[in-house]
Amino acid sequence: MLRKHIIPPLLGVLVCILLIVMFGKTPVAALQSLFADSFTSAYYFGNMLNTAAFFMIAGTGSALAIKSGNMNLGGEGQVYLGGYIGCLVLVRSTLPPPLTCVLALLAAAAGGAVMAALSALLKELRGAAVLLTTFLVSAATLPVIDGLITVQNTNTNMLALPYIADCYKLPHILPPSPLSISFFAAILIALGTWYVMFKTRYGRKMQLWGAAPEFARYCGYSSRENTYLTLCASGALHSLTGFFAVTGTYFTCHKGFYVNMGWNALNVALLSSSNPLAVIPTSLVLAWIFTSASRVSLTQGFDFDIAGIVQGVILFSVALPFAFSRRTRKTAREEKN
């Protein structure tokens, strides 16, 4: 059981090492940077923890959806929407700063929840697969937000909203890195979700829908309640990731800031077996792998993105056994029937 959690990250590191050896200008220095620089520099270490915070929040959202039997593949669009709505409220609101911050956070979370609720509605009314509809809704949302940003920003050629005021920026705790207090918020979100999932009656019902939907239906549990609540919560957590990225790291909503956040969150959820407690260390490990790979790719002048390749290797190695196990269980049920 432990192997399926350890092998994918190891494969990712191995692929990274092979690419460095084959294409790196100075392989020895690049390998040293890969393994050591993230822990010997305040900037690189803080950047790694900041990335891990994003993985924790979005990964918890993905874990929640998977555990309930609703695979959410709309993370990219939900992260982008949360960042867009949050930034728009912060730059347009005339309310006092504390009220504006609360309003922006709630509006960002609500945007992701509504977006995910559309997939829940399609599942309950038409029987549409959540895995497919969340991806399609997300894919349709991304260019729409790009267009909205373009229309609203006529002062510069940059595809971004105006920068938020200093009073809305989250305090950084490890200068000069972008690490902010969102790191602690991410840990609290993961711990709170774990408590709801494993220590409450609703959490046990939710897990039953993910593990044995037929038995959950036989027990009289509401499919509609499970679908709407878990998908809306998952969408809200993804959107909060975008909100914290805007207020703690980028200070604006610009095109492409969301890239790979949703897929990396899915990596985190699958590697942690959708356990929010395991999401925390898993996020730290993957954040180290991806940030280190990106740094080496930049310093070595690669013509391709190592981090993207490593991400694909990890996601494929995680998803393949998962797909085979689902197929095996389906075949066994058919044979039994």
Secondary structure, 3 states (H helix, E strand, C coil): CCHHHHHHHHHHHHHHHHHHHHHCCCHHHHHHHHHHHHHHCHHHHHHHHHHHHHHHHHHHHHHHHHHCCCCCCCHHHHHHHHHHHHHHHHHHCCCCHHHHHHHHHHHHHHHHHHHHHHHHHHHHHHCCCHHHHHHHHHHHHHHHHHHHHHHHCCCCCCCECCCCCHHHCCCECCCCCCCECHHHHHHHHHHHHHHHHHHCHHHHHHHHHHHCHHHHHHCCCCHHHHHHHHHHHHHHHHHHHHHHHHHHHHCCCECCCCCCHHHHHHHHHHHCCCCHHHHHHHHHHHHHHHHHHHHHHHHCCCCCCHHHHHHHHHHHHHHHHHHHHHHHHHHHHHHHC
